Amino acid sequence: MGSLLVRNARIWTGYAAGRVDAALIIDGRFAFVGREADVTAPSGIDTIDVDGRLVAPGFTDAHAHLLGTGAAMRGVDLKRAGSVQEAVRRVAERRAVATAGSWIRGAGWDQNDWPDARFPSRHDLDAVTPDRPVALNHTSGHCLWVNSAALRAAGVTSTTHAPVGGAIDIGGDGEPTGILRDTAARLITDAAPNPTQAERIAATEDAIAHAHSLGVTCVHAMDVGRGELQAMHALRDAGRLRLRIRAYLSAARLDEWFERNVATGDGDDMMRIAGVKFFADGALGSLTAWLREPYQRTSGCGFPLQPIEDLERDVRRCLSGGLAPAVHAIGDRANHEVLDIYERARGLAPSLARRIEHAQLLAPGDVTRFAALGVNASVQPIHATQDMAKVDRSWGARGTGAYVFASLLATGANLAFGSDTPVETMDPIAGIHAAVTRRNAAGEPPGGWYPGERIPVEAALRAYTQGAALAAGEESASGRIASGYLGDLVVLSSDILETTDPMRILDARADVTVVGGDVVYRRQP
């Protein structure tokens, strides 16, 4: 850990007392925060004069898929593909340069962005790559689009039964269409070759460098499996881990974690076990989020990814065994059921943080229960502005209960902001803009989508710092610029707290990112 003096700054400490202009980091922690005239720094210490720019605690992405982000950076990027034809063209381009015999992987497609909003099929991919397996993740991460070669490699046929919590779409010819939803996607991914340890490490380092460029100094890494955990530990053991990671382990390996006596808090300030990630339901984009009433123009309500009694059993096991639970819940039925589980387990391990990941659609009676039960709302504001058209189309008037950040804050609930990267951009500035304006980057809709749920800039900034720290049980050590706290900060190119036009928030960039007193990123002019 390093030592650093930051001077001539406008420092937002995270406290209501206001701003100061200097901060001193010694051996990785803040040793002084206050007026520059009062600081006594060791001679020869590295110093940054930030020329009056805004300095804030380093951003925490409270819901990220770190290895997935690095892998997506190396795969076929299907984000903003405006049609199935455009998506297929990008796959064809990758096939032309891919290593012989390798699978072609990618992510980011969304049929909702296409003219007819239809789900694609294996035939679309077969036209350009009939002989090499292709596996493409939906932007939600809850649906997989594959070609015939991938189905053959996995042995998926018309007689294959989908696992609990999943579905295999079948076409009019009685054969799989190439769309596998939620847990059914594992039939394909389990058949695909696993990345090597060297590939995992390289992809993780790519994602870390990307995080630094956005001012992110800590991530809550979700659904971490054995291979990803080993890659993280390898980086830490080699002294190459320069991003703080709080790992929420995959519930698919719950027995293994218990056998290894893993518990929340294990590790150090750079790499620490935070808890276990569970799934209650699917996602909006794949129409698998679990609702109380059917989706618009359909009879389907989505579905739970496992029986609720099994989820409750495992959440209780975690609490009793010293592991904090974080449960993915998107639909209003899923959120209600998870809140019920937390209420019934209220007396178990009260010191362990409880979280609901996403909390995208809430029934009116459930909004107040987060604060009442001490459940952290780990939400991703960028989803609100990216998914508003999907909400209007699939949930209709129920959209009044979607992404209700202001309503949750009004009840005293803690908000922890993240991105769900690689589903959406990791950029906290984009997330803050979405939470403050409820408008997309083009400024639509002009008055904001359900504008009553907009929140102040400072509240959004707090959700990316203190709120995230609280959700991981680390509020006394990180998320503020204060003596004794971890020495993480970001220097922003413009003061987002002072802008008169909230659309200009998007102009801000991370100029300098500091982790533990070490400068890990400087933006080039």
PyMOL commands that set and color helices and strands:
alter all, ss='L'
color gray80, all
select helices_A, chain A and resi 36-38+66-74+84-97+111-113+122-126+148-154+183-189+197-213+226-237+251-259+308-321+332-344+364-366+369-373+381-394+396-401+405-410+428-437+451-453+457-463+466-471+502-507
alter helices_A, ss='H'
color red, helices_A
select strands_A, chain A and resi 4-7+10-12+19-20+22-26+29-34+47-49+54-57+59-64+76-77+104-109+134-138+143-146+166-170+176-182+216-224+244-250+271-279+325-329+354-358+375-379+415-417+489-492+510-515+518-522
alter strands_A, ss='S'
color yellow, strands_A
deselect
rebuild
show_as cartoon
